[in-house]
Amino acid sequence: LVQVSWKALVSAMKRGIKIRMILDFDVARKAYSIDEWLIDKGVDVRFIKLNCGCLHHKFMIVDGAAHAGSYNFTNESEFRNHEAAIFVKATSNVLPCVVSSAADLISGFSTEFERLWYLAATP
C-alpha cells in the first residue's frame, strides 16, 4: 500500500492534482522517510521544526475524504507495524461524537493542515 500510494500520489500530481505534504523536520531526516523521493518527484513538501515533541499528525485529505489513524505512511507501518486507520467521506454515517457531520470532521482536518502549512518551511 505505501509504495502504491506514493506512486499514485505522484501520478495524480502529474495529472494536475495539487499534492501538498507537511513532514516533521527531524523525523524526515530518518532513513525510513521518503521525503527526498517525494521532493525529487516534484511533490510540494514542507517541513515543520518543533521546539519539543514531534508532528504526530497522520492524516490526509483526498477528494473531500479524510484518512486518519496511527498509520505513519512509512514502510515500517505498511510491512511491520500493527496500525489503525479510518477513512471518512463527507457522506459517511460513522462519526466521532465531537463533530456534527463527516463534513465538519473533514473541514477540521483541512483547517489544521492549512494552519501547519503556513507554519512549515520549504526545503
C-alpha positions as CSV (number, residue, x, y, z in Angstrom):
1,L,0.0,0.0,0.0
2,V,2.7,2.5,0.9
3,Q,4.7,2.1,-2.3
4,V,1.5,2.1,-4.4
5,S,0.1,5.1,-2.5
6,W,3.2,7.2,-3.0
7,K,3.3,6.3,-6.7
8,A,-0.4,7.1,-7.0
9,L,0.1,10.5,-5.4
10,V,2.9,11.3,-7.8
11,S,0.8,10.1,-10.7
12,A,-2.1,12.2,-9.6
13,M,0.2,15.2,-9.3
14,K,1.4,14.7,-12.9
15,R,-2.3,14.8,-13.9
16,G,-2.6,18.2,-12.4
17,I,-3.9,17.3,-8.9
18,K,-2.5,19.5,-6.2
19,I,-0.4,17.4,-3.7
20,R,1.0,19.1,-0.6
21,M,2.7,17.3,2.3
22,I,4.0,18.5,5.7
23,L,6.6,16.4,7.4
24,D,8.3,16.7,10.8
25,F,11.8,18.1,10.1
26,D,13.6,15.8,12.5
27,V,11.6,12.7,11.5
28,A,12.1,13.3,7.8
29,R,15.9,13.1,8.3
30,K,15.5,9.4,9.4
31,A,16.5,6.7,7.0
32,Y,12.9,5.3,6.7
33,S,11.5,8.6,5.4
34,I,10.8,9.0,1.7
35,D,10.8,12.8,1.7
36,E,13.7,13.1,-0.7
37,W,12.0,10.7,-3.2
38,L,8.8,12.8,-2.9
39,I,10.7,16.1,-3.5
40,D,12.6,14.5,-6.4
41,K,9.2,13.6,-8.0
42,G,8.0,17.2,-7.6
43,V,5.7,16.8,-4.6
44,D,5.2,20.1,-2.8
45,V,6.8,19.2,0.6
46,R,7.3,21.4,3.6
47,F,9.0,20.7,6.9
48,I,7.9,21.8,10.3
49,K,10.5,22.1,13.1
50,L,9.1,21.9,16.5
51,N,10.7,23.1,19.8
52,C,9.6,19.9,21.6
53,G,7.9,16.7,20.6
54,C,7.2,15.8,17.1
55,L,4.5,16.4,14.5
56,H,2.4,13.4,15.4
57,H,-0.5,14.0,12.9
58,K,-1.1,11.3,10.5
59,F,-3.9,12.3,8.2
60,M,-4.7,13.1,4.5
61,I,-7.5,14.9,2.8
62,V,-8.1,13.4,-0.6
63,D,-11.0,14.3,-2.8
64,G,-13.0,15.6,0.1
65,A,-12.4,12.5,2.2
66,A,-10.2,12.2,5.3
67,H,-7.8,9.4,6.2
68,A,-6.6,9.4,9.8
69,G,-5.2,7.0,12.3
70,S,-2.0,5.6,13.8
71,Y,-0.6,4.7,10.4
72,N,2.7,6.6,9.8
73,F,2.9,6.4,5.9
74,T,6.2,4.6,6.1
75,N,7.4,1.2,5.0
76,E,7.6,0.2,8.7
77,S,3.9,1.0,9.1
78,E,3.0,-0.9,6.0
79,F,5.0,-4.0,6.4
80,R,5.9,-4.5,10.1
81,N,3.8,-2.5,12.5
82,H,0.2,-3.1,13.6
83,E,-1.6,0.1,12.7
84,A,-5.1,1.6,12.6
85,A,-6.7,3.8,10.0
86,I,-10.1,5.2,9.2
87,F,-11.4,6.7,6.0
88,V,-14.3,9.2,6.2
89,K,-16.2,10.6,3.3
90,A,-18.5,13.6,3.6
91,T,-21.5,11.3,3.2
92,S,-20.3,8.8,5.9
93,N,-22.7,7.9,8.7
94,V,-19.9,6.8,11.1
95,L,-18.9,9.8,13.1
96,P,-16.9,10.7,16.3
97,C,-19.2,12.2,18.9
98,V,-17.4,15.6,18.8
99,V,-18.5,16.6,15.3
100,S,-22.0,17.0,13.9
101,S,-21.2,15.6,10.4
102,A,-18.5,14.0,8.4
103,A,-18.1,17.3,6.5
104,D,-17.3,19.0,9.8
105,L,-14.7,16.4,10.6
106,I,-13.1,16.8,7.2
107,S,-13.2,20.6,7.5
108,G,-11.4,20.4,10.9
109,F,-8.6,18.3,9.3
110,S,-8.4,20.8,6.4
111,T,-8.2,23.8,8.7
112,E,-5.4,22.1,10.7
113,F,-3.5,21.3,7.6
114,E,-3.7,24.9,6.4
115,R,-2.5,26.2,9.8
116,L,0.5,23.9,9.7
117,W,1.2,24.6,6.0
118,Y,1.5,28.3,6.9
119,L,4.0,27.5,9.8
120,A,6.1,25.0,7.8
121,A,9.2,25.8,5.8
122,T,10.0,24.8,2.2
123,P,13.0,22.5,1.7
